[in-house]
Amino acid sequence: MEFENKVLSKEILYKLYESGKTISTAESCTSGRIAEVLTSVPGASTYYKGGTICYSNEAKINILGVDADLIAEKNAVSEEVAIEMVKGVCKILNSDYAIATTGFAGPGADPGIPVGTIWIACGTKDNIRTLKLEGDEGREENLKNATHKALQFFVEYIREIFPDPTDMDSVPKPEAK
């Protein structure tokens, strides 16, 4: 999966470098793994603003501004918290885009939320998409999978915003006269 992550990070580099846009990360369960992949390619400093590792609920609340009542009501491992993490890191690091993860990689989890449940959110503060991962393959595999899926999910997101100019299907056709 390491090779695939490098390919994804190079595509992110190309899309963001060419557009002049920036990205940041807010990671809980992935603990900086996404940031590590993003910064593994030369030129990342032109678009990667930085990241936070907000592993505890306290960090999510105090650093990213996630509402404590939301965590109490929905749990930190929820779609709603992942969305708020994207909004928070975009705000504090003044980035155009963000990727956030929150989940239970293992071994522990909460009642009703099994190990292997990981929420990924990505986008802008006003246009966020989410993805839920489920299934426990062991802590290390869960983290590798979440990192890869988060990068892949973000690439799919930005491909819609910045289509490949060599893809003739994405080039506007001239109107017939």
N, C-alpha and C positions, 0 to 999 in steps of 0.2 A: 504494500500500500504506500510505502514511502515514495516510490517513483511516481505513482498516480498523484500524490499530494504535490509533488514538485511541478508536475504538468499543470495542475490546477492553479498553483501559486503563480506560475508564469503567465497563465491566461489572465489572472487577476491583475498582475503587474501590467500587462499590455493594455487591458481595458482602462484601468485607473490612471496609469501614466499618460496615456493618450488623451484622456478626457480631462485631466487635471483635477480629478476628484480624489477624496481621501477616505480612509477606512480606519476604524478602531475596533477593539475587541473587548467584550465583557465576559470573562470565563469563570464559571464556577467549577463544575466537575472536570472539565478538560484542563484546568490549571495552567494555562499558558501554552498548551500544545498548538492551538490554532495560530497564535502569535508567532510561535517558533517557525511554523511552516511559512507563514506570510513573509517573514523577514529572512528566510533562507535564500532568497534570490537577490542578486545585486540590483540595486535601484529601488528597493523597498522603502528606503527613507524618503522618497519623493511622494509617497502616497499613504504610508502607514503612520498614523499619528501616535499610536500607543495602545496600551490595553490595561485592563484591571483584572486581577484575580480576586474575585469577591466570593470566596469559598463559604464564608459564614453568612447567616441571615443579617447579622449586625453590619457586615461590610456592604451587603446589598442595599441596606437601608441608609447607612451613613455616607457611603461613597457614591452610589448610583442613584440614590433618591427613591428607591422602591418603597412603596407605602407598607409600613409594618402591618397594618390591618389587612392589606391584600395578602401578605404572606400568611398571616394567621388564618384568614378565611380560605384561601386556595391552596396553600402550601408553597414552599420555595420551588418545588419541582412542579411547575405548572406553566401552561401556555401564557397566562397573564403576566407572570413574573418575568418570563423570558422576553416578552414584549417590552416591559418596563425597563429591563436591563439594556436593551438596544437604545431606547429613548434616552436613558440616563447617560450612557457612555458617549452617545452622539453629542449630548449637551456639554458634558464636562470636558471633552477633548475637542469639541468643535469640529467634528468629522461629518462628512457627507453620508457615509454608510457605516454600519456596524454589524458584527456577528456576535451573538450571545449564546451561551449554553448553560443549562442548569439541569441537574439530574442525579440519579442514584447509580453510580457505576458499580458499587458493591464494596464490601459485602452487605452493609446495612441499608435499610430502607424504612419507610414509614408504613403503617398499616394502610392498605388500599392502594399503595403505589409500589409496585414490585421493583426489585433490582433490575437494572437495564433500562428503566424508563428515563429518557433524556429528552428534554425540549431544546430545540434549536430555533433561534429567531434571527432574521437578518433583514436588512433594508435601511431605509432612512427613518428619521423620527416620525414621519407622516405616512410611510408606506412600508409596512412590516409584514413579512410572511413567516409562518411557523411550520415546523416539522416535528413530529413526535416519533422517537425511536423506542422500540420495545423489544424485549428479549435479552436474556442474560447469557452471555458467552464467556463470562469471567471478567474481572475488573479490567485487566489490561486490554483485552479485545474490545470490551465496551468502550473504553476511552479511545482506542485507535479508530474504531468504527464511527464514533461521534465526531472526532476530528475530521475524518475523511468526508463524512456526510455533510458536515457544516460547510466545508470548503466547496463541495460539489453543489450544495444547495445555493450558496452565494453565487457561484459561477452561473448557474441556471438563471438566477435573478438578474444578474448584470448582462447576460446575453440578450435578454429582452430589451434592456435599456440601450445597450451599445451593440447592435448587431454587427457581425463580421462583415466588413465591406467587400470581402472576396466572395461572400455567399450571395450569389445572384438572386436568390429568392428574397433577400432582405433589401435589395436595391429598388427604390421606387421606379415604377415603369412610366415612361412618358405617356401622356394622354394622347389618344388618337385624334386626329384632326379631320 
